[in-house]
Amino acid sequence: MAMTKDDCSKVCRSDADAIIHVDCISHTYPDGTQGIHNMCFSVYQEEIVALCGPNGAGKSTLIEHLNGLMMPKVGRIRVFGKDVDKQNLSAIRRLVGVVFQDADSQLFSPTVLDDVMFGPLNLGLSTEEARERAMWALDVVGMEEITRIPHNLSGGQKRLVAIAGVLAMKPRILAVDEPTGDLDPSNSRKIELLLRSLKEELGMSVVIALHDMAVAARLADRICVVKKGGIIAEGAPQDVLYNEALLSTAGLDVPPVARIFKDLDLEAPPDERPLSLDQLMRFLRK
């Protein structure tokens, strides 16, 4: 069920557990286009939350507000209790790292290692400390080609380097815009495994903007459905991704596993509904 502005405000303002707390923000672009409107959103410790909606729904606009790349015209954003404002920008950007959909926009140095060192050097770390951070981050993403020219890498490799560049700054929250967009299945799977490991092994929270419901099904702990600049529903993947009417309203498709489950006229309690092919096969074997 869609949330009203009053419902959203009530949830946001009473949510003491949220590490990101977006309270009814609105943003209008200079040309008059409304990016987001009365948007309320929260992120919690050690979760992967997916912002799901079609192109133009407001997902990217919200992500760029989370670390102050954009500022709301109305409303308030707090990260670990700090207001996202000009006074706190430096601290906020140490807490929230953003990876853009276009990896090329974040790659500009002569080598992969130089690119990943750039952020730590800007934080004031010594060259030795920045190199150590960069090597750690490249190891986390599984990238060994540290001397290569970034723009000669494949699309999947570029995405990994862009993520490493943000991880090297040791944020506590990573926000990624369409992390698997335009990637082949092998590289897409690699990115999925990496994002899951950031939560499970490093204790990070991850925000992902997606319109691919199959990826959302496999990755997310919580789904927020975005339409026309607002979140119209949120909940567990087993609930949201099996709600065909809701997804259709937002211009989204039911993910393939949920579609097969429904087409076979299968039934299960919500918490037992399969979200991956492996889960579906285990269900069918029972």
MOCOR-V470771 format. One record per backbone hydrogen bond with DSSP energy under -1.0 kcal/mol. NH is the residue of the N-H (numbers start at 0). CO is the residue of the C=O. E is the energy in kcal/mol with one decimal. If there is no record, write none. Layout:
NH;CO;E
NH;CO;E
//
This chain:
7;3;-2.8
8;4;-2.6
9;5;-2.2
10;6;-2.1
11;7;-2.8
12;8;-2.6
14;11;-1.2
15;13;-1.4
18;42;-2.9
19;42;-1.5
20;77;-2.7
21;40;-3.3
22;75;-3.2
24;38;-2.4
25;73;-1.9
26;35;-2.4
28;32;-3.4
31;28;-2.6
34;26;-2.3
35;26;-1.3
36;228;-2.9
38;24;-2.9
40;21;-1.8
42;19;-1.9
48;205;-2.5
49;221;-2.7
50;207;-3.3
51;223;-3.1
52;209;-1.8
56;53;-1.7
61;57;-2.2
62;58;-2.3
63;59;-2.2
64;61;-1.3
67;64;-1.1
68;63;-1.1
69;63;-2.0
72;25;-2.7
73;25;-1.4
75;22;-1.4
77;20;-2.0
78;81;-2.9
79;18;-2.9
81;78;-2.2
83;76;-2.8
84;82;-1.4
91;87;-2.8
92;88;-2.5
95;91;-2.4
96;172;-2.7
98;174;-2.8
102;100;-1.0
104;101;-1.5
105;102;-2.0
106;103;-1.0
111;147;-1.6
112;145;-2.5
114;110;-2.2
115;111;-2.2
116;112;-1.9
117;113;-1.1
120;116;-2.3
121;117;-2.0
122;118;-1.2
123;120;-1.5
124;119;-2.0
129;125;-3.0
130;126;-2.4
131;127;-2.1
132;128;-2.5
133;129;-2.6
134;130;-2.8
135;131;-2.0
136;132;-2.6
137;133;-2.7
138;134;-1.9
139;135;-2.2
140;136;-1.9
142;137;-3.0
145;143;-2.3
147;144;-1.1
151;148;-2.2
152;149;-1.8
157;153;-2.6
158;154;-1.9
159;155;-1.9
160;156;-2.4
161;157;-2.6
162;158;-2.1
163;159;-2.5
164;160;-2.5
165;161;-1.2
166;162;-2.8
167;163;-2.3
168;165;-1.6
169;166;-2.6
171;94;-1.6
172;94;-2.2
173;204;-2.5
174;96;-3.1
175;206;-3.2
176;98;-2.5
177;208;-1.9
180;177;-1.2
182;179;-1.7
187;183;-2.7
188;184;-2.3
189;185;-1.8
190;186;-2.2
191;187;-2.3
192;188;-2.6
193;189;-2.0
194;190;-2.7
195;191;-2.2
196;192;-2.1
197;193;-1.8
198;194;-1.1
199;195;-2.6
200;196;-3.0
201;196;-1.1
203;197;-2.4
204;171;-1.7
205;46;-2.7
206;173;-2.9
207;48;-2.4
208;175;-2.4
209;50;-3.0
215;211;-1.9
216;212;-2.3
217;213;-1.6
218;214;-1.9
219;215;-2.3
220;47;-3.3
221;47;-1.4
222;234;-2.9
223;49;-3.1
224;232;-3.0
225;51;-3.3
226;229;-3.0
228;56;-3.1
229;226;-1.5
231;224;-2.3
234;222;-2.0
238;235;-1.3
239;235;-2.5
240;236;-2.2
242;239;-1.5
243;241;-1.2
246;242;-2.3
247;243;-2.6
248;244;-2.0
249;245;-1.4
250;247;-1.5
251;246;-3.2
258;254;-2.4
259;255;-2.6
260;256;-2.4
261;257;-2.3
262;258;-2.8
263;259;-1.9
264;261;-1.7
265;260;-2.1
271;268;-2.5
272;269;-1.3
279;275;-2.2
280;276;-2.5
281;277;-2.2
282;278;-2.2
283;279;-2.4
284;280;-2.0
285;281;-1.1
//
